[in-house]
Structures are given as C-alpha cells and as structure tokens.
C-alpha cells in the first residue's frame, strides 16, 4: 500500500513540474496535497469502521445473553476502539506521503500522544465496564471495587502525565 501512495505522490509532483511549477514548489505542493488526501482517507477509514461497528458488531453483541458486552457498548468501548483506525493509517503511511524528516517526526510524536490518549480512553471504558458488571452481584455491596477502579484510573492517568514532564533540575542554567 505504501508503494502506491509513494507512487501517487511522485506522479502528482511530476504533473505539477510538467505544468511549469518549480521543482521545489511542486514537491512541497505534491507532498502536502497527498498528506491532506491521506488525512481524508484516514477519516474515511474511521467512518467506515464506526459504521461497521454500529451496523454489524454492536447488533450482534446486543443479541447475546452476555451482559458484559452490553456494558462495553454503554461505555462506548467500540467507538473509542474505532479511533485507532485513522491514527494507525496516518502513523504507518506518513513516510510515503512526505519526505521532510522533521515533519514526519513531529506528526508521529503527535500521533503517539493520540495513541496514549486513545489507550487511556479504552482502558477507562473497560474499567468502568468491569465496575458496572461487578456491581450487578449481591456481594458487591459488601465488597465494592469502585475505589480500586478509581485509583487505577487516576494512577494510570498520572503515570502517563508524569512521564511527559521535563525534569527542571537537569535543564541548563543561564548563568
């Protein structure tokens, strides 16, 4: 798939060059045009995935006798899962659309942050589902797990946030 994208990018650049645009401007225009097309295709990937989930997966799950999967639907697990499709498409095909290393790095770092956020949303959805499922049983009144679930949710979020902070003590002084 990547070779087709690279080929389409090169074709667009050559068409722009043949139209009389300078080679540098044609390269920038062609690559950014293909990046916009990749973003659009990634969004379409999300829309198609979500429609398939809504039309096929969710109705199948709702027909099952299992209540756990119904709670997954309630906590929007499948919708959050479908957010991964455009992010994965962009992450894996970005190098085939543009050749500017720093821009590829920046876009990939943004997408990695997006992956972390999606992961947090998905795990949060699963934890909320587990809590709701557990609370359906009588013994849950005597042994609640809501506090444990909330601690896990807070701990996971704070761990993700703390790992992205810069240690000020290691920063160079301006003396």
Buried (B, 14 or more C-beta within 10 A) or exposed (E): EEEEBBEBBBEBBEEBBEEEBEEEEBBBBBBBBBBEBBBEBBBEBBEEBBEEBEEEBBEEBEEEEEEEBBBBBEBBBBBBBBBBBBBBBBBEBBBBBBEEEEBBEEBBEEBEEBBBBBBBBBBBBBBBBBBBBBEEEEEBEEEEBEEEBEEBBEEBEEEBEEEEEEEEEEEEEEE
